[in-house]
Amino acid sequence: MKLYFAPDTCSLAPHIVLRELALPFTLVRVNNQSKKTEDGEDFYYINPKGYVAALEMDEGSILTEGPAILLYLASLQPSAPLCVAPGGMDYIRLLEWLNFLATELHAGMAPLFNRALPQQVREGFEQRLFQRFAYLEHTLRPGLFLQGETIGLADIYLYVLCGWCKFFAIDLTQWPTLQAHFQRIHARPAVQAALLAEQ
């Protein structure tokens, strides 16, 4: 498999999962400004949407959208502790979490990257985001993960999104349980290896 990534983007989530599951893969860096891969290929040819993550599967087809990529990778090793096999309520809850993270956090944080955003508009996005963080703070249990005692795909996605707070001067200490969740995942060897590889 081949993962097209750009540093400091959501493509870090499938990168971490690939390492957590010890799946063989190749990393291909994409320049988000020029939309060129590190070897000069036009990234729009690979993913016409123009953004990472994109996963080239072994048979050559391209899969896009972070949650879909995470679920595909989990399907390759459904018995791994990180994964939830399709069919049961735990899987439905995983889909619920991935949908929440994609639509409420990921989509909610994306406008904050726009430095031209008027301050009043920025504050509106931040207020909504902080409500979502408060929900997570209330839902998470100290020492546990989103779906209980075992780390899962949604936890890794949440970790990546919380990592963006540094770009917006958002202090996670306002939500101590969420911050502790972030720190536990940050310390994992697969996470550290992925961060190092993306430098």
C-alpha positions as CSV (number, residue, x, y, z in Angstrom):
1,M,0.0,0.0,0.0
2,K,1.0,3.6,-0.5
3,L,-0.2,6.4,1.7
4,Y,-0.1,9.9,0.3
5,F,0.3,12.4,3.2
6,A,1.2,15.9,4.1
7,P,2.6,16.8,7.5
8,D,0.2,18.4,10.1
9,T,-2.9,17.1,8.3
10,C,-5.5,14.4,9.0
11,S,-3.4,11.9,7.0
12,L,-1.5,11.3,10.2
13,A,-4.4,9.2,11.5
14,P,-4.1,6.4,8.8
15,H,-0.3,6.7,9.1
16,I,-0.5,5.9,12.8
17,V,-3.0,3.1,12.2
18,L,-0.7,1.5,9.5
19,R,2.1,1.4,12.1
20,E,-0.2,0.2,15.0
21,L,-1.3,-2.7,12.8
22,A,2.3,-3.3,11.5
23,L,1.0,-3.3,7.9
24,P,3.5,-2.9,5.0
25,F,3.2,0.5,3.3
26,T,5.1,3.3,1.6
27,L,4.8,7.0,2.4
28,V,4.6,9.6,-0.3
29,R,4.8,13.2,0.7
30,V,2.5,15.7,-0.9
31,N,3.1,19.4,-1.0
32,N,-0.2,20.9,0.0
33,Q,0.5,24.2,-1.8
34,S,1.8,23.0,-5.2
35,K,-0.3,19.8,-5.1
36,K,2.7,17.9,-6.3
37,T,4.1,14.6,-4.8
38,E,7.7,14.5,-3.7
39,D,8.6,12.9,-7.0
40,G,6.9,15.7,-9.0
41,E,3.6,13.9,-9.8
42,D,0.4,15.9,-10.0
43,F,-1.5,14.9,-6.9
44,Y,-4.8,15.9,-8.6
45,Y,-4.2,12.9,-10.9
46,I,-4.1,10.6,-7.9
47,N,-6.9,12.3,-6.0
48,P,-9.0,14.8,-8.0
49,K,-10.3,16.2,-4.6
50,G,-6.8,17.6,-4.1
51,Y,-6.3,16.7,-0.5
52,V,-4.8,14.0,1.7
53,A,-5.1,11.4,2.9
54,A,-5.2,9.1,-0.1
55,L,-4.4,5.4,0.0
56,E,-3.3,3.4,-3.0
57,M,-4.4,-0.1,-2.3
58,D,-2.5,-3.2,-3.4
59,E,-4.5,-3.7,-6.5
60,G,-3.9,-0.1,-7.5
61,S,-7.2,1.7,-6.8
62,I,-7.2,4.8,-4.7
63,L,-9.2,5.3,-1.5
64,T,-9.8,8.7,-0.1
65,E,-11.5,10.2,3.0
66,G,-9.8,9.6,6.4
67,P,-12.6,7.6,8.1
68,A,-13.0,5.3,5.1
69,I,-9.3,4.7,5.0
70,L,-9.3,3.9,8.7
71,L,-12.1,1.4,8.3
72,Y,-10.4,-0.2,5.3
73,L,-7.2,-0.7,7.2
74,A,-9.1,-2.1,10.2
75,S,-10.8,-4.6,7.8
76,L,-7.3,-6.0,7.0
77,Q,-6.9,-7.1,10.6
78,P,-10.3,-7.2,12.2
79,S,-9.1,-9.2,15.1
80,A,-6.5,-6.7,16.1
81,P,-7.2,-4.9,19.5
82,L,-7.3,-1.5,17.7
83,C,-10.1,-2.7,15.4
84,V,-13.8,-3.5,15.8
85,A,-15.2,-6.2,13.6
86,P,-18.3,-5.1,11.6
87,G,-21.7,-6.3,12.6
88,G,-22.2,-5.5,16.2
89,M,-23.2,-2.5,18.3
90,D,-19.5,-1.7,19.0
91,Y,-19.0,-1.2,15.2
92,I,-22.1,1.0,15.0
93,R,-20.7,3.1,17.9
94,L,-17.4,3.4,16.1
95,L,-19.2,4.7,13.0
96,E,-21.0,7.2,15.3
97,W,-17.7,8.4,16.7
98,L,-16.0,8.7,13.3
99,N,-18.9,10.7,12.0
100,F,-18.9,13.0,15.0
101,L,-15.2,13.6,14.7
102,A,-15.3,14.2,10.9
103,T,-18.3,16.5,10.9
104,E,-18.1,18.3,14.3
105,L,-14.4,18.5,15.1
106,H,-12.6,18.1,11.7
107,A,-15.0,20.3,9.7
108,G,-15.3,22.6,12.7
109,M,-11.6,23.2,13.0
110,A,-10.8,23.5,9.3
111,P,-11.9,27.2,9.0
112,L,-9.5,28.2,11.8
113,F,-6.6,27.5,9.4
114,N,-7.8,30.5,7.4
115,R,-5.7,33.4,8.8
116,A,-7.9,35.9,6.9
117,L,-11.0,34.9,9.0
118,P,-12.5,37.9,10.7
119,Q,-12.0,37.8,14.5
120,Q,-15.7,37.7,15.3
121,V,-16.2,34.8,12.9
122,R,-13.2,33.0,14.3
123,E,-14.6,33.4,17.8
124,G,-17.9,31.8,16.7
125,F,-16.1,28.8,15.3
126,E,-14.1,28.5,18.5
127,Q,-17.2,28.7,20.7
128,R,-18.8,25.8,18.8
129,L,-15.5,23.8,18.9
130,F,-15.2,24.4,22.7
131,Q,-18.8,23.0,23.1
132,R,-17.6,19.8,21.3
133,F,-14.5,19.6,23.5
134,A,-16.8,20.0,26.6
135,Y,-18.9,17.1,25.3
136,L,-15.8,15.0,24.9
137,E,-14.6,16.0,28.4
138,H,-17.9,14.9,29.9
139,T,-18.0,11.6,27.9
140,L,-14.4,10.4,28.3
141,R,-13.6,8.5,31.5
142,P,-10.1,9.0,33.1
143,G,-7.7,6.4,31.9
144,L,-10.1,5.0,29.3
145,F,-10.7,5.5,25.6
146,L,-13.8,6.5,23.5
147,Q,-15.1,2.9,23.4
148,G,-13.8,1.6,26.7
149,E,-10.5,0.1,27.9
150,T,-8.9,-0.4,24.5
151,I,-7.6,2.2,22.1
152,G,-9.5,2.3,18.8
153,L,-9.6,4.0,15.5
154,A,-11.6,7.0,16.8
155,D,-9.1,7.6,19.5
156,I,-6.4,8.0,16.9
157,Y,-8.5,10.4,14.8
158,L,-9.3,12.4,17.9
159,Y,-5.6,12.6,18.8
160,V,-4.7,14.0,15.4
161,L,-7.5,16.6,15.6
162,C,-6.5,17.7,19.1
163,G,-2.9,18.0,17.9
164,W,-4.1,20.9,15.7
165,C,-4.9,23.0,18.8
166,K,-1.3,24.1,18.9
167,F,-1.9,26.0,15.6
168,F,-4.8,27.9,17.1
169,A,-3.3,28.7,20.5
170,I,-6.0,26.5,22.1
171,D,-4.9,25.2,25.5
172,L,-6.2,21.7,26.1
173,T,-5.6,22.0,29.8
174,Q,-9.1,23.5,29.9
175,W,-10.3,19.9,29.4
176,P,-8.0,17.8,31.6
177,T,-9.5,14.4,30.7
178,L,-9.3,15.2,27.0
179,Q,-5.7,16.4,27.4
180,A,-4.8,13.2,29.3
181,H,-6.3,11.2,26.5
182,F,-4.2,13.1,24.0
183,Q,-1.0,12.6,26.0
184,R,-1.5,8.8,26.4
185,I,-1.9,8.4,22.7
186,H,1.0,10.7,22.0
187,A,3.3,8.5,24.0
188,R,2.6,5.4,22.0
189,P,5.5,4.1,19.9
190,A,3.5,3.9,16.7
191,V,2.6,7.6,17.1
192,Q,6.1,8.7,17.8
193,A,7.4,6.7,14.8
194,A,4.8,8.3,12.5
195,L,5.6,11.8,13.7
196,L,9.3,11.2,13.2
197,A,8.7,9.8,9.7
198,E,6.7,12.9,8.7
199,Q,9.3,15.5,9.7
